[in-house]
């Protein structure tokens, strides 16, 4: 992986001050690429690059890189797994293109000469790139189908700035540091910021599976180059699908082992990462390095399962047990890598497990994406159960069952029965996509408006966060609602939440994280599989379990999904109570002019007294306050 940055000024030639700014924009993401640094300036455009050497470790892979006559320049972050295949298929060498390296970067340069921006749809990999086409005076940007690699941009006075991380753009001190209120409104619903928006007003992110062209007049054209078809093939049967899924997963893992550096696996003990280990074992004769994370709280700890897999496949297993003290020490530093509020509880554990991997491997495989294509979340089973529950007479559902469930005492255990039952009932009588959001929601619209300081909600016409799910649900061509919900997760939750953690926490340690379950061939095939085969009864990830039967231990195939999360709800009432009360104290909250201090205090008190579990909401507010103090102040 690498860090990229650049400026395109549509009005004038870049000045020496601009050159220095591009140098700083690249330097600030040196953690993404510690092996080499480079810049290129060409009139009104300039690129900066930081390189993490993974393929062709020689100086020949230096970026920014150009074609033979300097008419095409690229700065690129990522890995193209099918670059050798593309080079051969398009006969690039036979057509006279000169190759000075064995890198995927140089294939992109010459492939762009042949195909132009249409090149993006042929790429199998994880990528974010910027290409300057001097022949047409155009800047081209693109981002991979599932948003594994980030790419941010902003406009200022006719100047287009871009970078791998938001901090690149903030190196320009004229870029405003203002809170985007719509992004805040969405963040408090999701604990992450969905879509193109960022926490900073005026800074945007290139959408996954999209390419962008900025021409010499400052006109911008954006086009989607990849989408899952979800054209369900009702002729498919389970035996044929299981065989094909096994083949495609194996192919995906094998593809993503291409590297000239050591490769390991982030092994959670769950089905996805365990599958990565099992399939990787088929393609390497060397012991696999695995890295696992756990907790002292047994309901959050999956280390026993990771150990089962490590023993089965003879891995060199490394472990990290994350404590509240470790989290306390990292809280503010983590924001240096995130650049915006982000409250997925898996981020900090991922930071520590990647820290453990650093120095032993340069590339790690990770299991993100499996739940989205194989129907692995509780919300997928909840949708199906809700259709059955609808048959129960309303008088019984609302008059008898609901009061009994809401009378259950609050539990701080992970995914407790009490939590799941209360959430499940709240999603009844909603549309599939609205229920899907409700089962994951952090703060409701009413709760958020009660938190806002007077006038905040009225500054702009706030849109409902549900629009993100509505847009994806409506865009999907699947006939079955469950498949549409899988598309929602692949389009929103996967790129806007999971990939943030995957990229930022691995790159903090100069590690390249690859995600085989997002392989386009695998994801597209699974999009065409009927929902009835994906979730028979309430058995989540049924097809994946069948495909790995006889390969993975039975204890892994049969275990319930836990997922990587921290016990912050309990920590807030004990070890981290002082941290929470400090950052969410009345004075700090009042200084933001965004929230009512008394409303935030009431939320904290409800949690401390055990009347309600506000752990996720408080973790989100805590991370927002840390970000606000660092960047807005």
HELIX and SHEET records of a PDB file:
HELIX    1   1 UNK A   16  UNK A   27  1                                  12    
HELIX    2   2 UNK A   30  UNK A   32  5                                   3    
HELIX    3   3 UNK A   59  UNK A   61  5                                   3    
HELIX    4   4 UNK A   83  UNK A   89  1                                   7    
HELIX    5   5 UNK A  104  UNK A  115  1                                  12    
HELIX    6   6 UNK A  116  UNK A  122  5                                   7    
HELIX    7   7 UNK A  166  UNK A  170  1                                   5    
HELIX    8   8 UNK A  181  UNK A  190  1                                  10    
HELIX    9   9 UNK A  238  UNK A  255  1                                  18    
HELIX   10  10 UNK A  271  UNK A  281  1                                  11    
HELIX   11  11 UNK A  298  UNK A  300  5                                   3    
HELIX   12  12 UNK A  303  UNK A  313  1                                  11    
HELIX   13  13 UNK A  324  UNK A  338  1                                  15    
HELIX   14  14 UNK A  346  UNK A  357  1                                  12    
HELIX   15  15 UNK A  370  UNK A  374  1                                   5    
HELIX   16  16 UNK A  378  UNK A  389  1                                  12    
HELIX   17  17 UNK A  394  UNK A  396  1                                   3    
HELIX   18  18 UNK A  397  UNK A  401  3                                   5    
HELIX   19  19 UNK A  402  UNK A  406  1                                   5    
HELIX   20  20 UNK A  417  UNK A  426  1                                  10    
HELIX   21  21 UNK A  432  UNK A  438  1                                   7    
HELIX   22  22 UNK A  445  UNK A  451  1                                   7    
HELIX   23  23 UNK A  466  UNK A  475  1                                  10    
HELIX   24  24 UNK A  481  UNK A  488  1                                   8    
HELIX   25  25 UNK A  489  UNK A  498  3                                  10    
HELIX   26  26 UNK A  499  UNK A  507  1                                   9    
HELIX   27  27 UNK A  516  UNK A  518  5                                   3    
HELIX   28  28 UNK A  520  UNK A  527  1                                   8    
HELIX   29  29 UNK A  531  UNK A  534  1                                   4    
HELIX   30  30 UNK A  542  UNK A  547  1                                   6    
HELIX   31  31 UNK A  554  UNK A  558  1                                   5    
HELIX   32  32 UNK A  568  UNK A  572  1                                   5    
HELIX   33  33 UNK A  577  UNK A  583  1                                   7    
HELIX   34  34 UNK A  586  UNK A  592  1                                   7    
HELIX   35  35 UNK A  597  UNK A  608  1                                  12    
HELIX   36  36 UNK A  615  UNK A  631  1                                  17    
SHEET    1   A 6 UNK A  36  UNK A  42  0                                        
SHEET    2   A 6 UNK A  45  UNK A  51 -1                                        
SHEET    3   A 6 UNK A   2  UNK A   9 -1                                        
SHEET    4   A 6 UNK A 159  UNK A 163 -1                                        
SHEET    5   A 6 UNK A 152  UNK A 156 -1                                        
SHEET    6   A 6 UNK A 203  UNK A 205 -1                                        
SHEET    1   B 6 UNK A  65  UNK A  66  0                                        
SHEET    2   B 6 UNK A  72  UNK A  80 -1                                        
SHEET    3   B 6 UNK A 125  UNK A 133 -1                                        
SHEET    4   B 6 UNK A 138  UNK A 143 -1                                        
SHEET    5   B 6 UNK A 210  UNK A 215 -1                                        
SHEET    6   B 6 UNK A 220  UNK A 224 -1                                        
SHEET    1   C 5 UNK A 316  UNK A 321  0                                        
SHEET    2   C 5 UNK A 289  UNK A 294  1                                        
SHEET    3   C 5 UNK A 263  UNK A 266  1                                        
SHEET    4   C 5 UNK A 363  UNK A 365  1                                        
SHEET    5   C 5 UNK A 512  UNK A 514  1                                        
END                                                                             
